[in-house]
Amino acid sequence: MLWFVAAGGLVSTAFIGGTSSAQEAKAQLDPGAQQELQAGQEALVARHYEGAEKAFRKANKIQHESCLACYLGLAQALASLGQKKDALGAADKAMKLATNDVERAQVHSLRGFTLASAGSDAKTLKEEESEYRQALQLDSRVTEYHLRLGMTLMKESQDGEGAKEISQYLQLDPQGRYTEYARKLMDNPRRAREDYAPEFSVRTLQGETVSLSGLTGKFIVLDFWATWCPPCRASVGELKELTRKYPRDRVVLISVSADKEEDKWRDFVAKKEMDWHQYRDPEGSIQRTFGIHAFPTYIVIDPEGIVRQTIVGENPQQSIVARLKSVLATLTAEKGKA
């Protein structure tokens, strides 16, 4: 499920593709607003949600709070930041500006996306399903609404009904941008319910290309850190111990650094003899893919590619690495029994 959202957010296609609403086409957006709107759309694609929020707010202010595309973009940025209430508020304002069924369908789809980002309890899933059904009823030409509805139905364990919607998407748009993922859902509906890790591929300091798909069958620990982070530096010894405890053909540790200065990062890694996979992410692309906002953060991915644990921050009673060891001990024991 995470991969699908992280791939760019289906809702973004409602306006990022350059389609302007009829209302805004008549009003002719102020050049300054157009510039900010474009910046916001680009930030969304790059998963730079804070920047997107700021740009959409600026564009909307220039347009005197009457910009439909600005509210659509703002709602998606806020939803991606986990701000459900504010995102739904922005969507409500977008709905008031919508002048036709196509625009209203976009807003319903956006509300569905916001609800999907907020949780998966039964009540929320029903609301999410309702939003996507309304979007389809208003504009059946958007094939991706079928895919969104199908995912929601699968999350509700209605795999048969979900498969019908996804099959409809594949039939109507066999070369669509989400075709590959749709086929994966058809093969394994659990992808809609489980927190599957987003695909990633990095070239490490050691010159190796490491990817999620290439590590299938192994436990993966992603260590998001930086040399300027005291608890990150303090955990190096325990991380070394972790690599000794578990063979590398079973548990793979990948440290992803947020350092901007390459020389400082390289020197630290060499000095501390951090001989496992090392990758520097100065632009934050991998961090944004996994929604990292604090350091250190550890993400444990099981052999099937499902995120099983995310550990953030410090615990005065127990180090993060100690907590990580406990999680791995439990998961590897479960794997051994399987």
QUICORRA-V911116 format. One record per helix or strand of 2 or more residues. SS is the DSSP state (@ for helix, = for strand). FROM is the first residue (numbers start at 1). TO is the last residue. If there is no record, write none. Layout:
((SS	FROM	TO) (SS	FROM	TO))
This chain:
((@	2	6) (@	10	14) (@	22	27) (@	31	45) (@	49	62) (@	68	80) (@	84	97) (@	101	118) (@	122	138) (@	144	155) (@	159	172) (@	179	187) (@	190	193) (=	201	203) (=	209	211) (@	213	215) (=	219	225) (@	230	234) (@	236	245) (=	251	257) (@	262	271) (=	277	280) (@	285	289) (=	297	301) (=	306	312) (@	320	337))
